[in-house]
Amino acid sequence: MNHYAVHFEDDPGKTTAREAHLEAHRAYLEGCADRLVSAGVLVREGAATPVGGWWLVLAASELEVRELVEADPYFVHGVRRSVRIWRYMPMPHAASAAAPGP
């Protein structure tokens, strides 16, 4: 399995669709919990309105990630303006180096 970083930019004209499909989107993410390492909303500093999202996904291929993205209710209903997928290669000791000391 490989790690993939997925960056979503939302269509600013689709805030109503975003709200309307929020629960379906959340349920979809819960159903993908075995493949999602992390997922969250992106907002501008000092703002509350979401501008996109970010996922860290475990998958066998970029095609598998793309299929996961395209089945998300936010993608299906046009909330997402753009999607970028990159292979992510975590550093072996990055988590321990970032941990606070005693």
N, C-alpha and C positions, 0 to 999 in steps of 0.2 A: 504494500500500500504506500501511496505517496501523499504528501501534504500539498494542498492547493489553497492559495489566498484568493478570495473572490471579493471584488469591490463593486458595489452597486451605486449608481447615481440615479436618484429619483427624478421624475418629471414634475417640476414645480406646479404644473397645472392639474395634477392628479391627487391633490390632497384629500378630496372627497372619496376617491376610490381607495386611497390608502386607509382611511378610517373605516370604510365599508368592509374591507377585506382583512382587517387586522386580526380578528379572531381566527379566521381560516388560515392566515399566514402563520400565526403562532402554533396552531394545531399541526400544520404541515411541518414546522421546524421540530416540534416534539416528536413527530413520527420519523424524523431523520436523525434523531439524537445519537444513534450508533455511528454516524458518519461526520457529524458536526463537532469539532473540537471546541469551537467558539463561534458565537454569532452576536451581532449587536447593531445598534442604530448609530448613524453618524449625524452629528449636529454641528453647526458653526459655533465657535466660542461665544458665549453670552446669549445664545438663542435656544429656543426650545423646539422649534420646528425641525423635524427630520429632513435631511437632504440626501440620505442614502443609507447604505448598510454595508456590513463587512462580515464575511464568513471565513473560517478556517476549516477546511474539509479534508477528511481522509478518503481517498478514492484510488482506484486502480489506474484511472486515466482521466485526461482532461475531458474527453467525451462523456464519461460518467458524471463528472461535475456539471457539465453543460446540461445534461438531461435532468439532473437534480434541480438546477436553477430554473429551467424552462417549465417544470411542473409546479413551481411555487405560485400560489394564487396572486402574489404581487406581480410576477412576470406575466402570468396569463391575462390579468386585467389591465396591463399597460402602466402600472405604477413605475416600473423601472425604465428610465430613459437609456441607460447604458449599463453594460456588465463587462467587467474585465476579469479574466482568470489567469493566474500565474502559478507555476509550480513553485512551491515554497520549500526551502531546505533549511530547517532549523539548525542552529549551532548546537553541538552536543552538550555544552555546559552553560548555555545562556541563562537558563532558569536559576541554576545555583549561584551564578555570578551576580544576579540581580537581587537575590534574597538579602534582607537586612542582616547585619551582623549582630553579635551579642550585645 
